[in-house]
Amino acid sequence: MKRPISASIVFLAALCTVTGCKGDGATVEPDLGGGEEELVGSRDNYETEDEDAALDEQFGARPELPPKEKPVEKCKGKGKDRACKMVDPKPEVTAAYGVRTIMGRFRWGMDIDTVMGQLEKDIEDEYAEMQAKTKDPLEQDKNREWKREAIDAIAKNHVRFEEAAHHRWGVSLIGHEFKDDENEEMLWVKTPTLKKFYFFKDGDLYKIVYAYGLQAWPGLKYQQILDEKFKVWFGLNPEKKFEVDEETQIKLVDYVQWDSADGEHVRAFDMTAVHGAFVLSIVDGDAEEQYGARLPTGREDAAFTGDVSDVLGGSDICYDEEGNIVEDASLCEELRGDIDGE
């Protein structure tokens, strides 16, 4: 699953119908000052030519992407039935730019130790920024302690999906993303509003999931986030998709999907009703063809029994940092500001 990479790339250009255009018709670049969560978990200063060249040497160079094209208006019908919308002429190219930006210094096929090292680099980058903003010795000491704890946490947040381990990730928001006892592992990290999950099969990175809590974009509903954020990053025209239960034909999940020129599938899910998160999943298409698509199938429904509702995440249940269920309602209220709201 070794995938090629390109030289450094620019951030996604916002599409006219979402953020507007300049007077000369050029698209407007998104604001890069919104912090890590605003950039889908990637940092805008992580990459240097030396680092990019080293990754090229190890994983191969991705083909150079053609320039993104401006959206064009397409219309259907006549008279009162005429309807027009803006369409991306090269949606797979726009999606590829987005995926390359999000993944940053991560590449498909990296082993776990390499991904841990890349996560440490992210922490070092953020630590350097924090130190540059203060001359206070006490604040600088706090920053050093933060860096030490953040780096220590990386190894602790390594999960091997083995039934014998009695882990509780099966009832979490990523419970559908793995299978036990099939040589699968995960690393995860968190910020106050975002959790990132790195999934490995047979030791190779093949999928990354970003789970945004409700505090990531206060006051915005899923459709607004889809229109104002995700479509800016990946393109105007994702495909609307859904899955149904084969026996009952009941719809299990709605989602949208972008397919990139590099072969990735990017999916967005509204998982706020059960897990309090807006979720983006990015998977190597070659790997998914081999292992099969893994999509959420749980949904909040009045027909569910109380027991099932609890498993899916009712008001009196949450998860600790190890993925274990916490059934104490008062403790969950404390933890939700740190876990469920991420």
C-alpha positions as a Python dict, from the first residue, in 0.01 Angstrom:
ca = {
    (1, 'M'): (0, 0, 0),
    (2, 'K'): (288, 238, -55),
    (3, 'R'): (148, 546, -218),
    (4, 'P'): (346, 816, -401),
    (5, 'I'): (359, 1177, -284),
    (6, 'S'): (411, 1518, -439),
    (7, 'A'): (610, 1826, -358),
    (8, 'S'): (462, 2078, -117),
    (9, 'I'): (109, 2184, -199),
    (10, 'V'): (-102, 2488, -133),
    (11, 'F'): (-412, 2491, 80),
    (12, 'L'): (-753, 2443, -74),
    (13, 'A'): (-904, 2731, -267),
    (14, 'A'): (-1250, 2816, -144),
    (15, 'L'): (-1522, 2778, -401),
    (16, 'C'): (-1718, 3081, -517),
    (17, 'T'): (-2058, 2956, -415),
    (18, 'V'): (-1941, 2896, -60),
    (19, 'T'): (-1715, 3188, 27),
    (20, 'G'): (-1743, 3419, -272),
    (21, 'C'): (-1495, 3535, -535),
    (22, 'K'): (-1260, 3823, -584),
    (23, 'G'): (-1352, 4093, -829),
    (24, 'D'): (-1134, 3942, -1100),
    (25, 'G'): (-1317, 3610, -1071),
    (26, 'A'): (-1038, 3429, -889),
    (27, 'T'): (-1138, 3204, -604),
    (28, 'V'): (-1074, 3319, -248),
    (29, 'E'): (-831, 3125, -31),
    (30, 'P'): (-972, 3004, 304),
    (31, 'D'): (-849, 3175, 620),
    (32, 'L'): (-550, 2981, 755),
    (33, 'G'): (-568, 3143, 1098),
    (34, 'G'): (-837, 2921, 1246),
    (35, 'G'): (-606, 2677, 1418),
    (36, 'E'): (-571, 2300, 1387),
    (37, 'E'): (-940, 2219, 1409),
    (38, 'E'): (-1021, 2469, 1135),
    (39, 'L'): (-774, 2293, 905),
    (40, 'V'): (-921, 1947, 953),
    (41, 'G'): (-643, 1854, 1189),
    (42, 'S'): (-349, 1946, 966),
    (43, 'R'): (-99, 2221, 1041),
    (44, 'D'): (-6, 2477, 779),
    (45, 'N'): (363, 2492, 878),
    (46, 'Y'): (452, 2125, 914),
    (47, 'E'): (614, 2066, 579),
    (48, 'T'): (953, 2170, 448),
    (49, 'E'): (1117, 2088, 118),
    (50, 'D'): (1365, 1861, 297),
    (51, 'E'): (1091, 1667, 474),
    (52, 'D'): (886, 1640, 159),
    (53, 'A'): (1187, 1515, -36),
    (54, 'A'): (1259, 1253, 232),
    (55, 'L'): (901, 1127, 213),
    (56, 'D'): (928, 1120, -167),
    (57, 'E'): (1235, 901, -140),
    (58, 'Q'): (1077, 661, 106),
    (59, 'F'): (721, 635, -28),
    (60, 'G'): (749, 747, -388),
    (61, 'A'): (641, 1072, -551),
    (62, 'R'): (275, 1127, -628),
    (63, 'P'): (200, 1259, -976),
    (64, 'E'): (173, 1634, -1001),
    (65, 'L'): (-189, 1745, -986),
    (66, 'P'): (-328, 1968, -1259),
    (67, 'P'): (-454, 2310, -1149),
    (68, 'K'): (-799, 2319, -996),
    (69, 'E'): (-1063, 2467, -1224),
    (70, 'K'): (-1316, 2733, -1134),
    (71, 'P'): (-1673, 2614, -1074),
    (72, 'V'): (-1906, 2654, -1369),
    (73, 'E'): (-2281, 2693, -1381),
    (74, 'K'): (-2481, 2407, -1527),
    (75, 'C'): (-2854, 2421, -1589),
    (76, 'K'): (-3123, 2164, -1662),
    (77, 'G'): (-3481, 2199, -1777),
    (78, 'K'): (-3669, 2482, -1941),
    (79, 'G'): (-3893, 2762, -1826),
    (80, 'K'): (-4028, 2721, -1475),
    (81, 'D'): (-3853, 2385, -1447),
    (82, 'R'): (-3511, 2529, -1526),
    (83, 'A'): (-3267, 2475, -1237),
    (84, 'C'): (-2903, 2583, -1223),
    (85, 'K'): (-2618, 2499, -990),
    (86, 'M'): (-2242, 2548, -968),
    (87, 'V'): (-2041, 2240, -1064),
    (88, 'D'): (-1672, 2156, -1018),
    (89, 'P'): (-1535, 2051, -1361),
    (90, 'K'): (-1264, 1835, -1198),
    (91, 'P'): (-1406, 1715, -865),
    (92, 'E'): (-1148, 1440, -824),
    (93, 'V'): (-864, 1693, -853),
    (94, 'T'): (-1016, 1925, -592),
    (95, 'A'): (-1065, 1629, -359),
    (96, 'A'): (-704, 1519, -409),
    (97, 'Y'): (-573, 1864, -316),
    (98, 'G'): (-785, 1844, -3),
    (99, 'V'): (-666, 1498, 97),
    (100, 'R'): (-301, 1586, 44),
    (101, 'T'): (-340, 1897, 258),
    (102, 'I'): (-521, 1714, 538),
    (103, 'M'): (-277, 1424, 552),
    (104, 'G'): (21, 1657, 561),
    (105, 'R'): (325, 1459, 670),
    (106, 'F'): (134, 1128, 683),
    (107, 'R'): (139, 877, 397),
    (108, 'W'): (-47, 554, 330),
    (109, 'G'): (167, 255, 412),
    (110, 'M'): (354, 414, 703),
    (111, 'D'): (411, 174, 989),
    (112, 'I'): (305, 251, 1345),
    (113, 'D'): (647, 367, 1465),
    (114, 'T'): (673, 609, 1173),
    (115, 'V'): (327, 752, 1240),
    (116, 'M'): (418, 794, 1608),
    (117, 'G'): (725, 986, 1498),
    (118, 'Q'): (518, 1209, 1272),
    (119, 'L'): (274, 1278, 1556),
    (120, 'E'): (569, 1379, 1773),
    (121, 'K'): (674, 1623, 1502),
    (122, 'D'): (325, 1776, 1510),
    (123, 'I'): (361, 1822, 1886),
    (124, 'E'): (707, 1975, 1844),
    (125, 'D'): (564, 2220, 1587),
    (126, 'E'): (285, 2324, 1820),
    (127, 'Y'): (524, 2349, 2116),
    (128, 'A'): (752, 2580, 1917),
    (129, 'E'): (457, 2804, 1837),
    (130, 'M'): (351, 2813, 2202),
    (131, 'Q'): (701, 2903, 2322),
    (132, 'A'): (734, 3174, 2059),
    (133, 'K'): (423, 3346, 2195),
    (134, 'T'): (548, 3394, 2553),
    (135, 'K'): (852, 3518, 2743),
    (136, 'D'): (709, 3418, 3081),
    (137, 'P'): (934, 3147, 3237),
    (138, 'L'): (638, 2991, 3422),
    (139, 'E'): (435, 2971, 3103),
    (140, 'Q'): (730, 2823, 2919),
    (141, 'D'): (765, 2557, 3190),
    (142, 'K'): (396, 2473, 3147),
    (143, 'N'): (451, 2440, 2775),
    (144, 'R'): (741, 2199, 2832),
    (145, 'E'): (524, 1988, 3062),
    (146, 'W'): (245, 1992, 2802),
    (147, 'K'): (488, 1868, 2535),
    (148, 'R'): (618, 1589, 2758),
    (149, 'E'): (267, 1471, 2846),
    (150, 'A'): (149, 1493, 2485),
    (151, 'I'): (439, 1283, 2358),
    (152, 'D'): (396, 1029, 2639),
    (153, 'A'): (27, 998, 2550),
    (154, 'I'): (101, 886, 2194),
    (155, 'A'): (230, 545, 2301),
    (156, 'K'): (-54, 507, 2553),
    (157, 'N'): (-311, 572, 2279),
    (158, 'H'): (-205, 267, 2077),
    (159, 'V'): (-480, 4, 2054),
    (160, 'R'): (-452, -350, 1916),
    (161, 'F'): (-793, -478, 1818),
    (162, 'E'): (-792, -821, 1977),
    (163, 'E'): (-1096, -974, 2139),
    (164, 'A'): (-882, -1111, 2419),
    (165, 'A'): (-785, -755, 2515),
    (166, 'H'): (-1148, -684, 2620),
    (167, 'H'): (-1129, -332, 2479),
    (168, 'R'): (-1454, -135, 2460),
    (169, 'W'): (-1404, 49, 2131),
    (170, 'G'): (-1677, -161, 1971),
    (171, 'V'): (-1946, 67, 2116),
    (172, 'S'): (-1765, 392, 2038),
    (173, 'L'): (-1810, 617, 1737),
    (174, 'I'): (-1535, 425, 1552),
    (175, 'G'): (-1676, 83, 1643),
    (176, 'H'): (-1754, 6, 1278),
    (177, 'E'): (-1404, 97, 1154),
    (178, 'F'): (-1217, -217, 1265),
    (179, 'K'): (-1239, -592, 1308),
    (180, 'D'): (-1097, -785, 1602),
    (181, 'D'): (-830, -1051, 1559),
    (182, 'E'): (-744, -951, 1200),
    (183, 'N'): (-411, -780, 1270),
    (184, 'E'): (-558, -432, 1297),
    (185, 'E'): (-437, -148, 1519),
    (186, 'M'): (-509, 218, 1588),
    (187, 'L'): (-339, 530, 1720),
    (188, 'W'): (-547, 824, 1836),
    (189, 'V'): (-482, 1180, 1950),
    (190, 'K'): (-708, 1459, 2064),
    (191, 'T'): (-743, 1834, 2091),
    (192, 'P'): (-1021, 2015, 2280),
    (193, 'T'): (-1258, 1985, 1982),
    (194, 'L'): (-1116, 1707, 1765),
    (195, 'K'): (-1011, 1343, 1785),
    (196, 'K'): (-799, 1188, 1511),
    (197, 'F'): (-783, 811, 1463),
    (198, 'Y'): (-511, 644, 1255),
    (199, 'F'): (-597, 289, 1145),
    (200, 'F'): (-349, 18, 1045),
    (201, 'K'): (-395, -316, 874),
    (202, 'D'): (-103, -561, 882),
    (203, 'G'): (109, -275, 1016),
    (204, 'D'): (30, -25, 737),
    (205, 'L'): (-160, 303, 772),
    (206, 'Y'): (-463, 294, 543),
    (207, 'K'): (-733, 514, 698),
    (208, 'I'): (-765, 831, 907),
    (209, 'V'): (-1084, 942, 1082),
    (210, 'Y'): (-1147, 1294, 1213),
    (211, 'A'): (-1422, 1334, 1473),
    (212, 'Y'): (-1522, 1695, 1542),
    (213, 'G'): (-1717, 1772, 1856),
    (214, 'L'): (-2004, 2018, 1878),
    (215, 'Q'): (-1768, 2288, 2009),
    (216, 'A'): (-1560, 2280, 1690),
    (217, 'W'): (-1803, 2511, 1513),
    (218, 'P'): (-2044, 2642, 1778),
    (219, 'G'): (-2398, 2695, 1657),
    (220, 'L'): (-2349, 2531, 1316),
    (221, 'K'): (-2560, 2234, 1211),
    (222, 'Y'): (-2430, 1949, 999),
    (223, 'Q'): (-2558, 2089, 668),
    (224, 'Q'): (-2395, 2424, 739),
    (225, 'I'): (-2064, 2255, 820),
    (226, 'L'): (-2092, 2047, 506),
    (227, 'D'): (-2157, 2354, 291),
    (228, 'E'): (-1923, 2602, 459),
    (229, 'K'): (-1633, 2376, 555),
    (230, 'F'): (-1615, 2032, 397),
    (231, 'K'): (-1725, 2136, 48),
    (232, 'V'): (-1466, 2414, 56),
    (233, 'W'): (-1195, 2164, 143),
    (234, 'F'): (-1296, 1878, -89),
    (235, 'G'): (-1523, 2021, -357),
    (236, 'L'): (-1874, 2141, -426),
    (237, 'N'): (-2031, 1821, -550),
    (238, 'P'): (-1991, 1518, -324),
    (239, 'E'): (-2204, 1219, -409),
    (240, 'K'): (-2500, 1161, -178),
    (241, 'K'): (-2504, 801, -61),
    (242, 'F'): (-2675, 576, 193),
    (243, 'E'): (-2672, 220, 324),
    (244, 'V'): (-2975, 3, 402),
    (245, 'D'): (-3019, -314, 602),
    (246, 'E'): (-3031, -601, 352),
    (247, 'E'): (-3304, -788, 542),
    (248, 'T'): (-3534, -506, 656),
    (249, 'Q'): (-3445, -248, 388),
    (250, 'I'): (-3436, 12, 666),
    (251, 'K'): (-3196, 295, 594),
    (252, 'L'): (-2899, 274, 830),
    (253, 'V'): (-2694, 577, 740),
    (254, 'D'): (-2682, 877, 506),
    (255, 'Y'): (-2349, 1027, 406),
    (256, 'V'): (-2169, 1210, 127),
    (257, 'Q'): (-1855, 1095, -53),
    (258, 'W'): (-1576, 1259, -250),
    (259, 'D'): (-1341, 1045, -463),
    (260, 'S'): (-992, 1184, -516),
    (261, 'A'): (-763, 1163, -818),
    (262, 'D'): (-515, 978, -593),
    (263, 'G'): (-768, 704, -523),
    (264, 'E'): (-891, 800, -174),
    (265, 'H'): (-1253, 802, -62),
    (266, 'V'): (-1352, 1091, 167),
    (267, 'R'): (-1680, 1055, 356),
    (268, 'A'): (-1871, 1287, 588),
    (269, 'F'): (-2118, 1160, 847),
    (270, 'D'): (-2348, 1336, 1090),
    (271, 'M'): (-2301, 1135, 1410),
    (272, 'T'): (-2417, 1403, 1651),
    (273, 'A'): (-2739, 1228, 1755),
    (274, 'V'): (-2559, 930, 1908),
    (275, 'H'): (-2195, 1027, 1952),
    (276, 'G'): (-2195, 1409, 1947),
    (277, 'A'): (-1954, 1436, 1654),
    (278, 'F'): (-1926, 1542, 1292),
    (279, 'V'): (-1706, 1278, 1129),
    (280, 'L'): (-1476, 1275, 827),
    (281, 'S'): (-1327, 946, 713),
    (282, 'I'): (-1041, 927, 460),
    (283, 'V'): (-943, 583, 333),
    (284, 'D'): (-694, 454, 78),
    (285, 'G'): (-916, 325, -203),
    (286, 'D'): (-684, 35, -287),
    (287, 'A'): (-697, -84, 74),
    (288, 'E'): (-1073, -50, 93),
    (289, 'E'): (-1113, -258, -221),
    (290, 'Q'): (-917, -529, -44),
    (291, 'Y'): (-1072, -504, 304),
    (292, 'G'): (-1421, -378, 221),
    (293, 'A'): (-1602, -55, 309),
    (294, 'R'): (-1679, -2, 677),
    (295, 'L'): (-1966, 233, 748),
    (296, 'P'): (-2160, 324, 1065),
    (297, 'T'): (-2483, 128, 1097),
    (298, 'G'): (-2616, 244, 1435),
    (299, 'R'): (-2890, 508, 1446),
    (300, 'E'): (-3097, 671, 1715),
    (301, 'D'): (-3446, 528, 1686),
    (302, 'A'): (-3744, 516, 1920),
    (303, 'A'): (-3778, 146, 1838),
    (304, 'F'): (-3446, 65, 2002),
    (305, 'T'): (-3467, -95, 2345),
    (306, 'G'): (-3326, 83, 2647),
    (307, 'D'): (-3027, -153, 2656),
    (308, 'V'): (-2939, -90, 2292),
    (309, 'S'): (-2986, 283, 2338),
    (310, 'D'): (-2736, 274, 2623),
    (311, 'V'): (-2483, 88, 2411),
    (312, 'L'): (-2518, 347, 2135),
    (313, 'G'): (-2457, 628, 2379),
    (314, 'G'): (-2753, 757, 2577),
    (315, 'S'): (-2743, 1056, 2809),
    (316, 'D'): (-2609, 853, 3102),
    (317, 'I'): (-2321, 689, 2919),
    (318, 'C'): (-1985, 803, 2783),
    (319, 'Y'): (-1632, 673, 2728),
    (320, 'D'): (-1307, 731, 2913),
    (321, 'E'): (-970, 788, 2746),
    (322, 'E'): (-910, 414, 2710),
    (323, 'G'): (-1240, 365, 2528),
    (324, 'N'): (-1411, 206, 2831),
    (325, 'I'): (-1777, 275, 2902),
    (326, 'V'): (-1851, 510, 3192),
    (327, 'E'): (-2204, 461, 3325),
    (328, 'D'): (-2194, 725, 3602),
    (329, 'A'): (-2418, 1011, 3479),
    (330, 'S'): (-2251, 1279, 3691),
    (331, 'L'): (-1902, 1169, 3586),
    (332, 'C'): (-2014, 1168, 3222),
    (333, 'E'): (-2128, 1529, 3256),
    (334, 'E'): (-1775, 1614, 3369),
    (335, 'L'): (-1612, 1411, 3095),
    (336, 'R'): (-1830, 1537, 2809),
    (337, 'G'): (-1657, 1869, 2804),
    (338, 'D'): (-1334, 1677, 2737),
    (339, 'I'): (-1450, 1368, 2547),
    (340, 'D'): (-1801, 1369, 2401),
    (341, 'G'): (-1770, 1730, 2293),
    (342, 'E'): (-1451, 1673, 2099),
}
